[in-house]
């Protein structure tokens, strides 16, 4: 059996159902992951799935593979990815979430934790190789001896203990009225009730879990997906809006006056709060984040550390440097202080409300965070496999004069005294990800023009829709 190499991404497995992700893939992955778990002395693996239509069949096949690989399975059912991580932090040490995250509705995939670590890179490629090897023609049945005993599957409802853990940790200074837009993703099944338990009055948008995503796509990093939330804030007396992505591990925040508080600005608020209890801590953030973030971390007594984009990569770097907090521009926020170190949109939203509830005007507090003029994430569609080749060409072509500084830890990021530009390859879909920021509108215009000229020098047909804010 051949498995499409393109589904084995940098930090998860993801593809289109059924052409590249199907039950055969899920079963083979289960066997390979089960063998890796046994080799790591792990006897149990938790399995969850988001609300995508292909989830039940893929999860069932995955669990058949895991048990055939000799491990027991805790089936936590239809849950957010963070709830699966919670299960893999409290019930056992390993887990797999069947999720397509924020990808289009015909996608699905797998996010994996093995022995307490989100696996990525070479470990995912090793799973691919094990799947291929296991699918090779077998020896005659008469001479094959069973090496493992099939594992067992047990169902477990994680929601109550997960809710209790958050409600026991987060305390709001006052009740708040909020709007929650779950975009028909899986967070709609749990987040509204959790925020009510925290003392919030909640207006719900699109909480019904529906893998067709009939209202808008569940990706809060795209401004067009926040229109309904902004409208609800203008037509109700709610003071803040929260938006979640398809599998609930990312958070979007909108103020009363309709401003999108991008995650790099959320990180400023979180860093100040966390560093008040963990002085000198290293705060990890990805290359897409604002140039304004590092000075805020330093001013709060922390050590800013820029790193590669990717939830598994950020988590690994946080463990390496003993970081209490990490975050990505896409909306993944990782709390190690008071939490488990994994990305969780619901928990991040709760921590944000804990901070802003101390202020009489939450929106004013958020709007006052340092900002620049910037684009949201911009995507340049490419052929499969093309983005990384384009980035390698950019690294050779980039030649900006001082005072520009070039960082190639993940794509090409060029920082000037008055802003930055970034071009990097997405690790989840075949696109280039662009972001530009300037301290003034003129700086933004100049930086965007310079970076696009660089891009067009190696990819003349690059096209995207720009949307500055």
C-alpha positions as CSV (number, residue, x, y, z in Angstrom):
1,X,0.0,0.0,0.0
2,X,1.3,3.5,-0.9
3,X,0.6,6.4,1.4
4,X,0.7,9.9,-0.1
5,X,3.8,11.5,1.3
6,X,2.2,15.0,1.2
7,X,0.0,14.2,4.2
8,X,3.0,13.8,6.5
9,X,3.4,17.4,7.5
10,X,6.0,19.0,9.8
11,X,3.9,18.6,12.9
12,X,0.8,16.6,12.1
13,X,-0.7,14.4,9.4
14,X,-3.3,16.1,7.3
15,X,-5.0,15.6,3.8
16,X,-8.1,15.4,1.8
17,X,-10.7,12.7,2.5
18,X,-10.9,10.1,0.9
19,X,-8.1,10.6,-1.7
20,X,-5.2,10.9,0.7
21,X,-6.8,10.4,4.2
22,X,-9.0,7.4,4.6
23,X,-9.7,4.4,6.9
24,X,-6.8,2.4,5.5
25,X,-4.5,5.3,6.4
26,X,-6.0,5.7,9.8
27,X,-5.7,1.9,10.5
28,X,-2.1,1.8,9.4
29,X,-1.3,4.9,11.4
30,X,-2.9,3.3,14.5
31,X,-0.7,0.2,14.1
32,X,2.5,2.3,13.6
33,X,1.7,4.6,16.5
34,X,0.8,1.7,18.7
35,X,4.2,0.1,18.0
36,X,5.9,3.4,18.8
37,X,3.9,3.6,22.0
38,X,4.9,0.1,23.1
39,X,8.5,0.9,22.3
40,X,8.2,3.9,24.6
41,X,6.7,1.8,27.3
42,X,3.3,3.4,26.8
43,X,0.4,1.0,27.3
44,X,-2.6,3.4,26.7
45,X,-3.5,5.9,24.0
46,X,-6.4,8.4,24.2
47,X,-8.3,9.0,21.0
48,X,-10.7,11.9,20.3
49,X,-12.2,13.5,17.2
50,X,-13.6,16.9,16.1
51,X,-16.9,17.5,14.4
52,X,-15.9,16.7,10.9
53,X,-18.2,14.3,8.9
54,X,-15.4,11.8,8.3
55,X,-14.3,11.8,11.9
56,X,-16.3,8.8,13.2
57,X,-15.1,6.3,10.5
58,X,-11.5,7.5,10.7
59,X,-11.5,7.4,14.5
60,X,-12.9,3.8,14.5
61,X,-10.2,2.7,12.0
62,X,-7.5,4.4,14.0
63,X,-8.6,2.6,17.2
64,X,-8.7,-0.7,15.4
65,X,-5.1,-0.1,14.4
66,X,-4.0,1.0,17.8
67,X,-5.5,-2.1,19.5
68,X,-4.0,-4.3,16.8
69,X,-0.7,-2.6,17.6
70,X,-1.0,-3.9,21.2
71,X,-2.1,-0.8,23.2
72,X,-5.3,-0.1,25.1
73,X,-7.4,2.9,23.9
74,X,-9.3,5.4,25.9
75,X,-12.0,6.7,23.5
76,X,-13.0,10.2,24.7
77,X,-15.3,10.7,21.7
78,X,-16.2,14.0,20.0
79,X,-14.1,16.6,21.8
80,X,-11.8,19.6,21.1
81,X,-8.2,18.9,20.5
82,X,-7.3,20.5,23.8
83,X,-9.7,18.1,25.6
84,X,-7.8,15.2,23.9
85,X,-4.5,16.8,25.1
86,X,-6.1,17.1,28.6
87,X,-6.9,13.4,28.5
88,X,-3.3,12.7,27.4
89,X,-2.1,14.8,30.4
90,X,-4.4,13.3,33.1
91,X,-5.6,9.8,32.1
92,X,-2.5,8.7,30.2
93,X,0.6,10.2,28.5
94,X,-0.2,9.6,24.8
95,X,-3.1,10.5,22.5
96,X,-4.3,11.1,18.9
97,X,-6.9,13.6,17.9
98,X,-8.7,13.1,14.5
99,X,-9.0,16.6,13.2
100,X,-8.7,18.8,10.2
101,X,-8.3,21.8,12.4
102,X,-9.0,24.9,10.3
103,X,-8.7,23.3,6.9
104,X,-11.6,23.1,4.4
105,X,-14.4,20.6,5.2
106,X,-13.1,17.8,3.0
107,X,-9.8,17.7,5.0
108,X,-9.1,15.6,8.0
109,X,-6.0,14.4,9.8
110,X,-4.2,13.5,13.1
111,X,-2.5,15.5,15.9
112,X,-0.4,13.2,18.1
113,X,1.1,13.2,21.5
114,X,3.5,10.3,22.4
115,X,4.8,9.9,26.0
116,X,3.9,13.5,26.9
117,X,5.4,15.1,23.8
118,X,3.7,16.5,20.7
119,X,5.6,14.6,18.0
120,X,6.8,16.3,14.8
121,X,9.4,16.3,12.0
122,X,11.5,13.1,11.9
123,X,9.1,11.2,14.2
124,X,6.2,11.8,11.9
125,X,8.4,10.6,8.9
126,X,9.3,7.6,11.0
127,X,5.6,6.8,11.4
128,X,5.2,7.1,7.6
129,X,8.1,4.6,7.0
130,X,6.7,2.2,9.6
131,X,3.3,2.3,7.8
132,X,4.9,1.6,4.5
133,X,7.0,-1.3,5.9
134,X,4.0,-2.8,7.7
135,X,1.9,-2.7,4.4
136,X,4.6,-4.6,2.5
137,X,3.7,-8.2,1.4
138,X,3.7,-10.4,4.5
139,X,5.3,-13.8,5.1
140,X,3.1,-16.8,4.6
141,X,0.6,-17.0,7.5
142,X,2.0,-20.4,8.6
143,X,5.3,-18.9,9.7
144,X,4.1,-15.7,11.2
145,X,3.8,-15.7,15.0
146,X,1.7,-13.0,16.8
147,X,4.1,-10.6,18.5
148,X,1.5,-8.6,20.4
149,X,-1.9,-9.1,22.1
150,X,-4.7,-6.8,20.9
151,X,-5.5,-4.0,23.2
152,X,-8.9,-3.0,24.5
153,X,-11.1,0.1,24.0
154,X,-12.9,1.9,26.9
155,X,-15.1,5.0,26.6
156,X,-14.5,8.0,28.9
157,X,-16.3,11.3,29.2
158,X,-13.6,13.9,29.8
159,X,-15.8,17.0,29.8
160,X,-16.7,17.2,33.5
161,X,-13.1,16.9,34.8
162,X,-11.8,19.3,32.1
163,X,-14.5,21.9,33.0
164,X,-13.8,21.5,36.7
165,X,-10.0,22.0,36.1
166,X,-10.6,25.3,34.3
167,X,-13.3,26.6,36.6
168,X,-11.1,25.7,39.6
169,X,-8.2,27.6,38.2
170,X,-9.6,30.8,36.6
171,X,-11.4,33.4,38.7
172,X,-13.1,36.4,37.1
173,X,-13.1,39.7,39.1
174,X,-16.6,40.5,37.9
175,X,-19.3,38.8,35.8
176,X,-19.0,39.5,32.1
177,X,-21.3,39.5,29.1
178,X,-19.6,37.9,26.1
179,X,-20.4,36.5,22.6
180,X,-18.9,33.1,21.6
181,X,-18.7,32.2,17.9
182,X,-17.8,28.5,17.5
183,X,-18.3,28.5,13.7
184,X,-20.1,25.1,14.0
185,X,-16.8,23.6,15.1
186,X,-16.4,21.2,18.0
187,X,-15.8,24.0,20.6
188,X,-19.5,24.8,20.4
189,X,-20.3,21.6,22.4
190,X,-18.3,22.6,25.4
191,X,-17.0,26.2,25.5
192,X,-20.3,28.1,26.1
193,X,-21.1,26.0,29.2
194,X,-17.6,26.5,30.6
195,X,-17.8,30.2,30.3
196,X,-21.2,30.2,31.9
197,X,-19.6,28.2,34.8
198,X,-17.0,30.9,35.1
199,X,-19.7,33.5,35.7
200,X,-20.3,34.9,32.2
201,X,-23.5,35.7,30.4
202,X,-23.0,34.1,27.0
203,X,-24.6,34.8,23.6
204,X,-23.9,31.9,21.4
205,X,-23.3,31.9,17.6
206,X,-23.2,28.7,15.6
207,X,-22.6,26.3,18.5
208,X,-24.3,23.4,16.7
209,X,-21.5,21.1,15.7
210,X,-21.8,20.7,11.9
211,X,-18.9,19.5,9.7
212,X,-20.4,21.2,6.7
213,X,-19.6,24.6,8.4
214,X,-22.8,26.2,6.9
215,X,-22.3,29.7,8.3
216,X,-18.7,30.6,7.9
217,X,-15.4,28.7,8.0
218,X,-14.1,28.1,11.6
219,X,-10.8,30.0,11.3
220,X,-10.6,33.1,13.5
221,X,-7.3,34.2,11.9
222,X,-9.2,35.3,8.8
223,X,-11.0,38.6,9.3
224,X,-14.0,37.6,7.1
225,X,-14.8,34.8,9.6
226,X,-15.3,37.4,12.4
227,X,-18.1,39.4,10.7
228,X,-21.0,37.7,12.5
229,X,-19.2,38.1,15.9
230,X,-18.6,41.8,15.2
231,X,-22.3,42.2,14.2
232,X,-23.4,40.5,17.4
233,X,-21.3,42.8,19.6
234,X,-22.9,45.9,17.9
235,X,-26.5,44.6,18.4
236,X,-26.2,43.3,22.0
237,X,-24.9,44.6,25.3
238,X,-22.0,42.1,25.3
239,X,-18.6,43.6,25.9
240,X,-16.3,41.1,24.3
241,X,-16.3,38.4,21.6
242,X,-14.5,35.1,21.5
243,X,-14.1,33.0,18.4
244,X,-12.7,29.4,18.1
245,X,-11.4,27.4,15.2
246,X,-12.7,24.1,14.0
247,X,-11.0,21.9,16.7
248,X,-10.9,24.5,19.5
249,X,-7.2,25.0,20.0
250,X,-7.1,28.5,18.7
251,X,-8.6,31.8,20.0
252,X,-9.8,34.9,18.3
253,X,-10.8,38.1,20.3
254,X,-13.0,41.0,19.1
255,X,-13.6,44.1,21.1
256,X,-16.9,45.9,21.6
257,X,-16.0,48.4,18.9
258,X,-15.2,45.6,16.4
259,X,-11.4,45.5,16.6
260,X,-9.7,42.2,16.1
261,X,-7.1,41.7,18.9
262,X,-4.6,39.6,17.0
263,X,-2.9,36.9,19.1
264,X,0.4,38.6,19.1
265,X,-1.3,41.5,21.0
266,X,-3.1,39.0,23.2
267,X,0.4,37.7,24.1
268,X,1.4,41.1,25.4
269,X,-1.4,40.9,27.9
270,X,-0.7,37.3,28.8
271,X,3.1,37.9,29.1
272,X,2.6,40.8,31.6
273,X,0.3,38.7,33.7
274,X,2.4,35.5,33.7
275,X,5.7,37.4,34.2
276,X,4.2,39.0,37.3
277,X,4.3,35.5,38.9
278,X,7.3,34.1,36.9
279,X,9.8,36.9,36.8
280,X,12.6,36.4,34.2
281,X,10.7,33.8,32.3
282,X,11.4,33.1,28.6
283,X,8.3,33.8,26.5
284,X,8.3,31.9,23.1
285,X,6.5,33.3,20.1
286,X,6.6,32.5,16.3
287,X,8.1,34.4,13.4
288,X,4.7,35.8,12.3
289,X,4.3,37.9,15.5
290,X,4.5,41.7,15.8
291,X,7.8,43.5,16.2
292,X,6.0,45.2,19.1
293,X,5.8,42.0,21.1
294,X,9.5,41.5,22.1
295,X,9.9,45.0,23.8
296,X,6.7,44.4,25.8
297,X,8.0,41.0,27.0
298,X,11.3,42.6,28.0
299,X,9.6,45.6,29.7
300,X,7.6,43.1,31.8
301,X,10.8,41.4,33.0
302,X,10.8,38.5,30.6
303,X,13.1,37.1,27.9
304,X,11.6,37.2,24.4
305,X,12.4,34.2,22.1
306,X,11.3,34.1,18.5
307,X,10.9,30.6,17.0
308,X,9.4,28.6,14.2
309,X,5.7,28.5,13.5
310,X,4.0,25.2,14.4
311,X,2.2,24.1,17.5
312,X,4.5,21.0,18.1
313,X,7.6,23.1,17.4
314,X,6.6,25.8,19.9
315,X,5.7,23.3,22.6
316,X,9.1,21.5,22.1
317,X,11.0,24.8,22.3
318,X,9.0,25.8,25.5
319,X,10.0,22.5,27.1
320,X,13.6,23.1,26.1
321,X,13.9,26.6,27.7
322,X,11.4,25.9,30.5
323,X,9.0,28.6,29.2
324,X,5.9,29.5,31.2
325,X,4.1,30.9,28.1
326,X,4.2,30.6,24.3
327,X,2.1,31.8,21.4
328,X,1.6,31.9,17.7
329,X,0.1,34.6,15.5
330,X,-2.4,32.0,14.2
331,X,-4.1,31.9,17.6
332,X,-2.4,29.0,19.4
333,X,-1.6,30.1,23.0
334,X,0.4,27.8,25.2
335,X,0.2,28.2,29.0
336,X,2.6,26.2,31.1
337,X,2.1,28.4,34.2
338,X,-1.0,27.0,35.9
339,X,-1.8,24.7,33.0
340,X,-0.2,21.8,31.0
341,X,1.7,23.6,28.3
342,X,-0.6,22.7,25.4
343,X,-2.6,25.1,23.2
344,X,-6.2,25.6,24.2
345,X,-8.5,28.2,22.9
346,X,-11.1,27.8,25.7
347,X,-8.4,28.0,28.5
348,X,-6.7,31.0,26.8
349,X,-10.1,32.7,26.5
350,X,-10.7,32.1,30.2
351,X,-7.3,33.5,31.2
352,X,-7.9,36.6,29.0
353,X,-11.3,37.2,30.7
354,X,-9.6,36.8,34.1
355,X,-7.2,39.6,33.3
356,X,-9.7,42.0,31.6
357,X,-12.4,41.4,34.2
358,X,-10.2,43.5,36.6
359,X,-10.8,46.5,34.3
360,X,-14.1,48.3,34.1
361,X,-13.7,48.6,30.3
362,X,-12.3,45.4,28.8
363,X,-12.3,46.7,25.3
364,X,-10.4,49.9,26.2
365,X,-7.7,47.8,28.0
366,X,-7.3,45.6,24.9
367,X,-7.4,48.5,22.4
368,X,-4.6,50.2,24.4
369,X,-2.1,47.4,23.7
370,X,0.7,48.5,21.5
371,X,0.0,48.1,17.8
372,X,1.2,48.9,14.3
373,X,-0.3,49.0,10.9
374,X,-0.2,45.4,9.5
375,X,-1.8,42.9,7.2
376,X,-3.4,39.7,8.5
377,X,-1.9,36.5,7.3
378,X,-2.0,36.5,3.5
379,X,-1.9,33.3,1.5
380,X,-0.3,32.8,-1.9
381,X,-1.6,29.5,-3.5
382,X,1.1,27.2,-4.8
383,X,1.4,23.7,-6.2
384,X,1.9,20.9,-3.8
385,X,5.6,20.9,-2.6
386,X,6.3,24.3,-4.2
387,X,6.2,26.6,-1.1
388,X,9.4,25.2,0.5
389,X,11.2,25.4,-2.8
390,X,10.2,29.1,-3.2
391,X,11.4,29.8,0.3
392,X,14.8,28.3,-0.4
393,X,15.1,30.5,-3.5
394,X,14.1,33.5,-1.4
395,X,16.9,32.8,1.1
396,X,19.4,32.9,-1.8
397,X,17.9,36.0,-3.3
398,X,17.3,38.2,-0.3
399,X,19.8,41.1,-0.2
400,X,18.5,44.1,1.8
401,X,21.0,46.7,2.9
402,X,21.5,47.8,6.5
403,X,19.6,48.6,8.8
404,X,17.5,45.6,7.6
405,X,18.2,42.3,9.4
406,X,17.3,38.9,7.9
407,X,16.1,35.9,10.0
408,X,15.7,32.6,8.1
409,X,14.8,30.4,11.1
410,X,11.4,29.8,9.4
411,X,11.1,31.3,5.9
412,X,12.5,34.8,5.4
413,X,11.7,37.5,7.9
414,X,13.2,40.9,7.3
415,X,13.1,43.4,10.2
416,X,13.6,47.2,9.7
417,X,13.6,49.7,12.5
418,X,10.0,50.6,11.5
419,X,8.5,47.2,10.8
420,X,9.0,43.8,9.2
421,X,8.0,41.5,6.4
422,X,7.7,37.7,6.4
423,X,7.4,35.1,3.7
424,X,7.3,31.5,4.8
425,X,5.9,28.1,3.7
426,X,2.8,26.8,5.4
427,X,3.2,23.3,6.9
428,X,-0.4,22.4,6.6
429,X,-1.6,23.5,3.1
430,X,0.3,24.3,-0.2
431,X,0.5,28.1,0.3
432,X,3.0,30.7,1.1
433,X,2.1,32.7,4.2
434,X,2.9,36.4,4.1
435,X,2.7,39.1,6.7
436,X,3.8,42.7,6.7
437,X,3.9,45.3,9.5
438,X,4.9,48.9,9.7
439,X,5.0,51.4,12.5
440,X,3.3,53.9,10.1
441,X,1.1,53.4,7.0
442,X,4.0,54.6,4.9
443,X,6.4,52.1,6.4
444,X,3.9,49.3,5.8
445,X,3.4,50.3,2.2
446,X,7.2,50.4,1.6
447,X,7.9,47.1,3.4
448,X,5.1,45.3,1.6
449,X,6.4,46.6,-1.8
450,X,9.9,45.6,-1.0
451,X,8.9,42.1,0.1
452,X,6.6,41.5,-2.8
453,X,9.3,42.6,-5.2
454,X,11.6,40.0,-3.6
455,X,8.8,37.3,-3.9
456,X,8.1,38.1,-7.5
457,X,11.8,37.9,-8.3
458,X,11.6,34.1,-7.6
459,X,7.8,33.5,-8.2
460,X,6.5,36.0,-10.8
461,X,3.0,34.5,-10.8
462,X,2.4,35.0,-7.0
463,X,-1.1,36.3,-6.4
464,X,-3.1,37.1,-3.2
465,X,-5.8,39.4,-1.9
466,X,-4.2,42.1,0.4
467,X,-6.2,43.3,3.3
468,X,-4.5,45.9,5.5
469,X,-6.0,47.0,8.8
